[in-house]
Amino acid sequence: MRRNELGLTQSEVAEKLYVTRQTISNWENNKSYPNIDCLIELSNLYEMTLDRLLKEDNTMVEKLSKDIREGQKYKKLFLILLIIVLCIGGYFTILQLRLNNFYSGVKEWNQNGQTYNLIEDNIQYHVVKIDNYNLFTIPEELELMSSYISENEKFNMYYSGDDSNIKIYWTTGALNGLELSFDKEFIFDNVNQRNKFSYEIQELINKNLDKDKKELTILYKQTKNKWEEIN
C-alpha cells in the first residue's frame, strides 16, 4: 500500500485531506470511496499520477464511473427542471407586465374591488378588472361601460372601439333588462335582432330610441372619447 510505503498513518493522511481517520479506513477497506477532489489530493500526497492511483483499485474506478454517469444524469434533470421553472416564472412575469400595461389607462381612477370608476361631466364610467386572463386571451382593448348620473338612469352603454357594435342595456322602463347592439346612428335595423321580437316590442324599441336618441348620441361621443383616452 502506497501509504505504508511513504510511512504515513491513516490519521496523518486524514489530517492532510481534512477528513476523519475513519474515512481513510473506509476507503482502504472498500467500504466507501473518495470523490474526485479527494482523489486528486491523494495522488499528490502519494506522489502518484491519478491514472496509476485508479489502476490499483478497479472497484473504485467502477464506482467513480457510475458516480459520474449518475452525476451527469442528475445534472441533465436539474437543467430540465431549471428550464421549466424559468419558463413558468417568465410566463407569469410577462403576464403580469401585460396586465399592468392593459389597465395602465385607468390606474388613476378610483378602484372599488374589481372595478375602476370615474365620474366626469355627469357621466360615470366603469372598467371591470378581470384576473383570470392567460397570456393568450388578454384583449387588445378595454371595454368601457358608461351611464348618465341620474335618479332615473335609463340605460348603460358598453363600448369596445367598434362603432358598429355599441351595446345598450336598459335599466328602467318598458325595456328594462333588454340588451341590444347598435351602430352609432342607433337605428334598430338589424334583421337578426328584429326577428327575436314581436312587432309590438319592435315598435316599443323604436319609440324609446326616438325619445332617447339625443341622450344616446351624446353618451356615445363622450364614451368613445374616454375609451380612446384609456386604450
MOZIRA-V281637 format. One record per residue. N is the residue number from 1. SS is DSSP state (h for helix, s for strand, l for the rest). Layout:
[[N,SS] [N,SS]]
//
This chain:
[[1,l] [2,h] [3,h] [4,h] [5,h] [6,l] [7,l] [8,l] [9,l] [10,h] [11,h] [12,h] [13,h] [14,h] [15,h] [16,h] [17,h] [18,l] [19,l] [20,l] [21,h] [22,h] [23,h] [24,h] [25,h] [26,h] [27,h] [28,h] [29,l] [30,l] [31,l] [32,l] [33,l] [34,l] [35,l] [36,h] [37,h] [38,h] [39,h] [40,h] [41,h] [42,h] [43,h] [44,h] [45,h] [46,l] [47,l] [48,l] [49,l] [50,h] [51,h] [52,h] [53,h] [54,h] [55,h] [56,l] [57,l] [58,h] [59,h] [60,h] [61,h] [62,h] [63,h] [64,h] [65,h] [66,h] [67,h] [68,h] [69,h] [70,h] [71,h] [72,h] [73,h] [74,h] [75,h] [76,h] [77,h] [78,h] [79,h] [80,h] [81,h] [82,h] [83,h] [84,h] [85,h] [86,h] [87,h] [88,h] [89,h] [90,h] [91,h] [92,h] [93,h] [94,h] [95,h] [96,h] [97,h] [98,h] [99,h] [100,h] [101,h] [102,h] [103,l] [104,h] [105,h] [106,h] [107,l] [108,l] [109,l] [110,s] [111,s] [112,s] [113,l] [114,l] [115,s] [116,s] [117,s] [118,s] [119,s] [120,s] [121,l] [122,l] [123,s] [124,s] [125,s] [126,s] [127,s] [128,s] [129,l] [130,l] [131,l] [132,l] [133,l] [134,l] [135,l] [136,l] [137,l] [138,l] [139,l] [140,l] [141,l] [142,l] [143,l] [144,s] [145,s] [146,s] [147,s] [148,s] [149,l] [150,l] [151,l] [152,l] [153,l] [154,l] [155,s] [156,s] [157,s] [158,s] [159,s] [160,l] [161,l] [162,l] [163,l] [164,l] [165,l] [166,s] [167,s] [168,s] [169,s] [170,s] [171,l] [172,l] [173,h] [174,h] [175,h] [176,l] [177,l] [178,l] [179,s] [180,s] [181,s] [182,s] [183,l] [184,l] [185,l] [186,l] [187,l] [188,l] [189,l] [190,l] [191,h] [192,h] [193,h] [194,h] [195,l] [196,l] [197,l] [198,l] [199,h] [200,h] [201,h] [202,h] [203,h] [204,h] [205,h] [206,h] [207,h] [208,h] [209,h] [210,h] [211,h] [212,h] [213,h] [214,h] [215,h] [216,h] [217,h] [218,h] [219,h] [220,h] [221,h] [222,h] [223,h] [224,h] [225,h] [226,h] [227,h] [228,h] [229,h] [230,h] [231,l]]
//
